[in-house]
Amino acid sequence: MLKFDDRALFPDSLKNQTEDVLESANLLRRLLGGAAPISEVVNAPKKQPVASISPTFTNRIVSVLSGMASWYGPGFDGNYSASGEIFRASELTAAHPDLPFGTMVRVINLDNGQSVVVRINDRGPYAHGRVIDISAAAANVIGLIASGIAPVRLEILSQ
């Protein structure tokens, strides 16, 4: 039995973990004896509900930025963020070099069009060329967990 998790890397990724797993499994089935292809992942995990933030902003976009986003890897949950808050990977938060703490930002994954609104509560990212570092919960919403980084558009929202 093979186990694919969010750490699996696929050379010709379809940017969809389920499709990547099916493609890989079917390739192995063909190579190991010509078995018929499968069309679904048995016992696939259900999508986890994601925490929501009740909007206190008007959705008016005051500024737009673009660049590469990443997400906080394991090991940061429970640590203090630059704002003094305790970082929780399950919350929709992010780090940005200079946006004021509390700023609401819509992060749009340009690879798949998925978006999430996050609240800035930390400083960073510190990796070269990145414009924002988002929590695991936010990364899950926009399909960023498996790839780790993606091109994004940031819409800074009015409060």
Stockholm file with secondary structure:
# STOCKHOLM 1.0

chainA/1-159         MLKFDDRALFPDSLKNQTEDVLESANLLRRLLGGAAPISEVVNAPKKQPVASISPTFTNRIVSVLSGMASWYGPGFDGNYSASGEIFRASELTAAHPDLPFGTMVRVINLDNGQSVVVRINDRGPYAHGRVIDISAAAANVIGLIASGIAPVRLEILSQ
#=GR chainA/1-159 SS CCCCCTTCCCTTCCSCHHHHHHHHHHHHHHHTTCCCCCCSCTTCCCCCCCCCCCCCSCCCEEEEEEEEEEECCTTCTTSBCTTSCBCCTTSCEEECSSSCTTCEEEEEETTTCCEEEEEEEECCCCSTTEEEEECHHHHHHTTCTTTSEEEEEEEEECC
#=GC SS_cons         CCCCCTTCCCTTCCSCHHHHHHHHHHHHHHHTTCCCCCCSCTTCCCCCCCCCCCCCSCCCEEEEEEEEEEECCTTCTTSBCTTSCBCCTTSCEEECSSSCTTCEEEEEETTTCCEEEEEEEECCCCSTTEEEEECHHHHHHTTCTTTSEEEEEEEEECC
//
